[in-house]
Amino acid sequence: MRSLVEPFYKILQVALGASQDFLFTLSDEEWQKLYVMAKQQSVLGIVYDGIVKLPKEKRPPKDLTLRWSCVAESIRGMNEKMYREAARITRLFGDHGRRSVILKGQANARLYPNPLARQAGDIDIWIPGGFKGVVDFLKEHGLISDDKNLRSFFHHVEMLGEGGIPVEIHYTISGIPFRDKELKAFLLDEVQHSVLVPEGFYSPTIQFALLMQLAHLQQHFFSKGLGLRQYMDYYELLLHSTDTERAEAVAVMKRLSMMRACGGVMWLLGHVFGLDESLMLCRPDEWRGRWLLRQVMQGGNFGQYSKESKLRGVPRWFNDRLRMLRWFPFDPVNVLFKELRYWRATLFLIPARIKKRELFLSRAHDEQKLDF
């Protein structure tokens, strides 16, 4: 059977308005496989938007189209709930004198041609105050009950909003484990310029989002991996950016050794989504871009479909170390910083490992140890 990669990219471009041409005629079996691809990348709602733009003779079989439409409607309903909850939490924090900003998620979704088609995950919201200040605030207002129900990661605290919607309360802007002091300083200054949007929450500036989300991409493709949903978010950010905003973001990226990763991301956005080079932050790097795209297509959303995701314990530890060696040619500077920081944290946590009598601590500890 022929590869469905190109039809997959093209239907995404049709959905996002980057193209009007879908020259492929797919069999029922091929449409079923394309559905699986879209599911693994968490872009079912976006692809459905592309399907409804196709002439009837090019659409999937009726039973699959009906199933797909039900999934798209469910995604639509979840987005509506997420928007309401983001606005409610913003009001709640505001009523208690806390300015907040929605990061990623719904702030990205509102930029899409159809803001209700992006597959939602959780709500990421930032409030100032540091770890202790944020936790004390959440406890004081009954948003978390006690330490038993508190899950703290290296840059956020988790809680459940209304209807069981997962919410990550970020007490620091950046969770990037290398060269992050200047990035944090820039982002903390830039986040002050966030604006109240019609959806009822504060959304960060494009400059903020371009830097924070490229750092987020960079963090994840060295660890678990990423799917097309996160890259598609970045595509939308660039579509809504100005020349000045892009130039200001690039100036900071150059100082922080982020341009190798940036070149790879730009190539991927052009190849998959059809991003025009005039909107790119730098010259596209095909070698690094193909590296990223292989990771995307093999692992899916946050790498959950890769073989590596099933590893635990010692095999996982060895795989993580080998993974960093494999990524070294991609971005030597940041891989080295990340790995050195890992070993520093490992030594720091030896007393905790001895106390718990565990060779490997929980995932929360694994992440929290990066916060120095």
C-alpha positions in Angstrom: 0.0 0.0 0.0 1.3 3.5 -0.8 2.4 5.8 1.9 -0.3 8.0 3.4 2.2 10.6 4.8 1.7 13.1 2.0 -2.1 12.9 1.9 -2.0 13.3 5.7 0.0 16.5 5.4 -2.2 17.8 2.6 -5.5 17.3 4.5 -3.9 19.2 7.4 -3.0 22.1 5.1 -6.6 22.1 3.7 -8.0 22.2 7.2 -5.7 25.1 8.2 -6.4 27.1 5.1 -2.8 26.7 3.7 -4.1 24.9 0.6 -7.3 24.3 -1.3 -6.1 21.3 -3.3 -6.4 17.7 -2.2 -5.5 15.7 -5.3 -5.6 12.3 -3.6 -8.3 9.7 -3.9 -8.1 7.3 -1.0 -9.6 3.8 -0.6 -11.7 3.0 2.5 -8.8 1.1 4.0 -6.5 4.1 3.5 -9.0 6.4 5.1 -9.1 4.1 8.1 -5.3 4.2 8.4 -5.3 8.0 8.0 -7.8 8.1 10.9 -5.3 6.2 13.1 -2.5 8.6 12.1 -4.7 11.6 13.1 -5.6 9.9 16.4 -2.0 9.2 17.2 -1.1 12.9 16.5 -4.1 14.2 18.5 -5.4 16.2 15.4 -8.6 14.3 14.7 -10.7 17.5 15.0 -8.4 19.5 12.7 -8.4 16.8 10.0 -12.2 16.5 10.2 -12.3 20.2 9.4 -10.3 19.4 6.2 -12.6 16.5 5.3 -15.7 18.6 5.3 -14.0 20.9 2.8 -13.5 18.1 0.3 -15.9 17.2 -2.5 -18.1 14.3 -1.5 -16.4 11.8 -3.8 -13.1 12.4 -2.0 -14.4 12.0 1.5 -14.0 8.9 3.7 -16.7 6.2 3.7 -20.0 7.2 5.4 -19.6 5.0 8.5 -16.1 6.4 9.2 -17.2 10.0 8.4 -20.1 9.6 10.9 -17.7 8.3 13.6 -15.2 11.0 12.8 -17.9 13.7 13.1 -18.9 12.4 16.5 -15.3 12.6 17.7 -15.1 16.2 16.2 -18.3 17.1 18.1 -16.9 15.7 21.3 -13.7 17.8 20.8 -15.8 20.8 20.1 -17.8 20.3 23.4 -14.6 19.8 25.4 -13.1 23.0 24.0 -16.2 24.9 25.0 -15.8 23.5 28.6 -12.1 24.4 28.6 -12.8 28.0 27.5 -15.4 28.4 30.2 -13.1 26.9 32.9 -10.2 29.0 31.8 -12.4 32.1 32.2 -13.7 31.0 35.5 -10.3 30.3 37.0 -9.1 33.7 35.7 -12.0 35.4 37.5 -11.4 33.4 40.6 -7.8 34.3 40.8 -8.6 37.9 39.9 -11.2 38.2 42.6 -8.5 37.4 45.1 -6.0 39.9 43.7 -4.0 37.4 41.5 -3.3 38.3 37.9 -3.1 35.1 35.8 -2.2 34.2 32.2 -3.3 31.1 30.2 -0.2 29.4 28.6 -0.4 27.3 25.5 -3.7 25.3 25.3 -6.7 27.5 24.9 -4.5 30.6 24.2 -3.2 28.7 21.1 -6.6 27.3 20.1 -8.2 30.7 19.8 -5.7 31.4 16.9 -6.9 28.5 14.8 -9.4 29.0 11.9 -11.8 26.9 14.0 -10.9 27.5 17.6 -13.1 24.6 18.7 -11.3 21.9 16.5 -7.9 21.8 18.4 -7.8 18.7 20.6 -7.6 20.0 24.2 -5.3 18.6 26.9 -5.3 20.5 30.1 -5.4 24.1 31.2 -2.0 25.7 31.9 -2.2 28.9 33.9 0.5 31.0 35.4 0.2 33.1 38.6 3.1 34.8 40.3 4.3 33.9 43.8 6.8 31.0 43.5 6.1 27.5 44.8 5.3 28.3 48.4 3.3 31.4 47.6 1.2 29.6 45.0 0.6 26.5 47.2 -0.4 28.6 50.2 -2.8 30.6 48.0 -4.4 27.4 46.6 -4.8 26.0 50.1 -6.1 29.2 51.6 -8.9 29.4 49.0 -9.8 25.7 49.1 -8.5 24.9 45.6 -6.3 22.1 47.0 -7.1 20.4 50.4 -3.8 19.3 51.8 -0.3 18.1 50.9 -1.7 14.6 50.3 -3.6 15.7 47.3 -0.8 18.0 46.1 1.2 17.0 43.0 4.2 19.3 42.5 6.3 19.1 39.4 9.4 21.2 38.6 7.4 24.2 37.5 3.8 23.7 38.3 1.2 22.3 40.7 -1.7 20.1 39.5 -5.3 20.4 40.6 -8.7 19.5 39.2 -11.1 22.3 38.0 -14.8 22.0 37.6 -16.0 18.9 35.8 -12.7 17.2 36.5 -10.7 19.3 34.0 -7.0 19.0 34.8 -5.4 22.3 35.6 -1.6 23.0 35.9 -0.9 26.1 38.0 2.6 27.3 36.9 4.6 29.0 39.6 7.5 29.7 37.3 7.4 30.5 33.6 9.9 28.2 32.2 10.6 24.5 32.9 13.6 24.4 30.6 16.5 22.6 32.3 19.4 24.5 30.6 20.5 28.1 30.2 17.1 29.3 31.5 17.9 32.4 33.6 17.9 34.9 30.8 14.9 33.2 29.2 13.0 33.3 32.5 13.9 37.0 32.9 12.7 37.8 29.4 9.5 35.9 29.8 8.7 37.3 33.3 9.0 40.8 31.8 7.0 39.9 28.7 4.2 38.2 30.5 3.3 41.5 32.2 2.0 42.6 28.7 -0.6 39.9 28.5 -4.1 41.1 27.4 -7.6 40.1 28.4 -9.1 38.4 25.3 -12.8 38.0 24.4 -12.8 34.4 25.7 -12.4 35.8 29.2 -8.8 35.1 30.1 -5.4 36.7 29.8 -3.4 35.6 26.8 0.4 36.2 26.5 2.0 38.2 23.7 3.2 36.6 20.5 6.8 37.3 21.5 6.3 35.5 24.8 4.6 32.5 23.1 7.2 32.2 20.4 10.0 31.9 22.9 8.3 29.9 25.6 6.8 27.4 23.2 10.0 26.8 21.2 11.7 26.2 24.6 8.8 23.8 25.4 9.3 22.0 22.1 13.1 21.8 22.7 12.5 20.3 26.2 10.2 17.6 24.9 12.0 16.4 21.8 15.0 15.6 23.9 12.9 13.5 26.3 9.5 12.0 25.5 9.0 13.5 22.1 6.2 15.5 20.5 3.3 15.1 18.1 2.1 17.4 15.3 -0.4 19.1 17.6 2.4 21.1 19.3 4.1 22.0 16.1 0.8 23.0 14.6 0.4 25.4 17.5 3.7 27.0 16.6 2.6 27.3 13.0 -0.5 29.3 14.1 1.7 31.5 16.3 3.9 32.4 13.3 0.8 33.1 11.1 -0.3 35.6 13.7 3.1 37.2 14.2 4.5 40.5 12.8 8.0 41.1 11.4 8.9 43.0 14.6 7.7 40.2 16.9 9.6 37.6 15.0 12.8 39.7 15.0 12.6 40.3 18.8 12.1 36.6 19.5 15.0 35.6 17.3 17.3 38.1 19.0 16.7 36.3 22.3 16.9 32.9 20.7 20.4 33.6 19.3 21.7 34.5 22.7 20.3 31.3 24.2 21.7 28.8 21.6 18.2 28.0 20.4 18.8 28.4 16.6 19.7 24.8 15.8 16.4 23.6 17.1 14.6 26.6 15.5 16.0 25.7 12.1 14.7 22.1 12.4 11.3 23.3 13.5 11.0 25.8 10.6 11.7 23.1 8.1 9.1 20.8 9.6 6.5 23.6 9.6 7.2 24.3 6.0 7.2 20.6 4.9 4.1 19.5 6.8 1.9 22.6 7.1 3.2 24.7 4.1 4.5 27.6 6.2 5.8 30.3 3.9 9.5 31.1 4.3 8.7 34.8 4.8 7.2 33.9 8.2 10.0 31.6 9.4 12.3 32.7 12.2 15.4 31.5 10.4 16.5 29.5 7.4 14.9 26.0 7.5 17.3 23.2 8.4 16.3 20.1 6.5 18.7 17.7 8.2 17.4 18.6 11.7 13.8 19.0 10.4 13.7 15.4 9.1 15.2 14.3 12.5 12.3 15.9 14.3 9.7 14.6 11.8 10.9 11.0 12.2 10.3 11.4 16.0 6.9 12.9 15.4 5.7 10.2 13.1 7.1 7.3 15.1 6.1 8.4 18.5 2.9 10.4 18.1 1.6 12.8 20.7 4.2 13.2 23.4 5.9 10.0 22.2 3.2 7.7 23.7 3.2 5.4 20.7 6.9 4.8 20.6 8.5 1.6 21.9 10.6 3.6 24.3 7.4 4.8 26.2 6.8 1.3 27.5 10.2 1.0 29.2 10.4 1.2 33.0 13.1 1.1 35.6 16.7 0.2 34.6 15.9 -0.3 30.9 14.3 3.1 30.8 17.3 4.7 32.5 19.8 3.2 30.0 17.5 4.2 27.1 17.3 7.8 28.4 21.1 8.0 28.6 21.5 6.5 25.1 18.8 8.8 23.8 20.8 11.9 24.9 23.9 10.5 23.1 21.9 10.0 19.9 20.6 13.6 20.1 24.1 15.1 20.7 24.8 15.8 17.0 21.4 17.5 16.7 22.2 20.2 19.3 25.5 19.6 21.2 25.3 22.6 23.5 21.9 22.1 24.9 22.2 18.3 25.1 25.4 18.7 27.1 23.7 21.3 29.5 20.7 19.0 29.9 22.8 15.9 30.7 25.1 17.7 33.1 22.1 19.0 34.9 20.7 15.6 35.1 23.8 14.2 36.8 23.9 17.1 39.2 20.3 16.4 40.1 21.0 12.7 40.4 23.7 13.3 43.0 21.6 15.8 44.8 18.8 13.2 45.2 20.9 10.3 46.6 19.8 11.0 50.2 16.1 10.9 49.0 16.7 7.6 47.2 18.3 6.1 50.3 15.5 7.3 52.5 12.8 5.8 50.2 15.0 2.7 49.5 14.2 3.2 45.8 16.7 3.1 42.9 14.3 5.2 40.8 12.0 7.8 42.4 8.5 8.7 41.1 8.0 10.6 37.8 7.2 13.7 39.8 10.6 13.5 41.5 12.3 12.8 38.2 10.9 16.0 36.9 11.1 18.1 40.1 14.8 17.4 40.4 15.5 19.6 37.4 14.4 22.7 39.3 17.6 24.3 40.6 
